[in-house]
Amino acid sequence: MALVGPTASGKSALALALARARPGIELVSVDSMQVYRGMDIGTAKPTPAERAEVPHHLLDMADPRSRCTVTAFAAAAAEALAAIEGRGHTAVLVGGTGLYLQAVLGDLAPPGEFPEVRASLASLVASGAAVPDLHRRLADLDPVAAGRIEAGNARRVLRALEVTIGSGRPFSSYGPGVGAYPPLERFAVVGVWLPRDVVAERVAARVAAMVEAGFVAEVAALAGRLGPTARQALGYRELLAHISDGADLGVCIERTVARTRQFARRQRSWFRRDPRIRWHGTPSDPERLLPGLLVELDRCRGA
C-alpha cells in the first residue's frame, strides 16, 4: 500500500501506527528531501527511536552536496522492495513526492541527464542571468511545466529547461498530467484528506515545533554542505537567508510557513489528478483515519 497526501497531513504518524498494529510491515519513504543525510529536523524525518522500532527505507541515501535523481531513487526503491518481499514482509510506501511515487509505481519513465545543456544553463546563471528570466524561457518552451514550478526555484527551472532542450521533448510530458494512469498491479494508493484550513494550521504548528527542536542550528551546521538541490528544501532556503545573509529570523520563519502551505496546495492538486487514489478524509484529526486505513492495508495483504 502507498499512503499519500499533502505535507503536515499526518501521513508519517499514520504509517507508523499501521506498522505498530500489523507485524511484518516495513516503511518506505517517498520523500525527495529525506534522502539527504543530516537533514533531519527540517524534513520531519522519523526519529532514531521510531527507526529502531519499525524498519524504514530510503532515508539518508545521499550526501546533501549531491543530487538524488528520480532514476536513482527508483532504482533504490526497487532494491528495497525486493528485499522486503524476500523477507516475507509487506512494504508501505509513505510520502508526498508525487514524481518519486510515480517512478516507484512504474508509471513514469524518468527523463535522462543532459550534462552539456546543464553546464550551459549553469554558466548563464553564473554570468548573471536571472532565474525568473529562465522561467519565462521555459514558459515559451513548455508552459505546462512552467505553470507547475515557482519562478524563483532555480533547481527545478534549470532541470526542466535541461530536459526540454536536451531531449527535444517537453519536461511536463514525462510527469503526470499526460492522462495516463494505468491500473496498479502491486500497490493500492490511499490518500489522507484534511480541509485546507486544517492543513494550514498544522503546517504552522509543525514549523514552530521544528524551530523549537533546533531547526536553525541544524541548518547552520549544514550550511557549507548543502548542494543546489538540498538548499531548495522547505525551510532550509529560508533559514539560510537568516544564517548567511542576516535576514530577520521571524520573517524567515513566516516565509517557511507560507512556502510550505503553498507546497501543500500543489501536492493536493498533484494527487487529485490520479483517479486511482482512494481518499480517506476527516474534519480535523488524522488519527481517526486509522481504522479505515487498517482495512485498506488488510485488503492489500489479502487478510
Protein Blocks (a to p, Z undefined) as FASTA:
>chain_A
ZZeddehilmmmmmmmmmmmpghiacddddfklmpghilmlnopacfklmmmpccehiak
bcfkbccdfklmmmmmmmmmmmmmmnopacddddjbfklmmmmnopaccddddfklmmmm
mmmmmnopafklmmmmmmmmmmmlmmmpcfklmklmmmmmmmmmmnopafklmmghkopa
cddfkbccddddddfklmmmmmmmmmmmmmmnopmmmmmmmmmmccfklmmpghjlmmmm
mmmnopafklmmmmmmmmmmmmmmmmmmmmmmpmkbccdddfklmmlmmmmmmmmmmmmn
oZZ
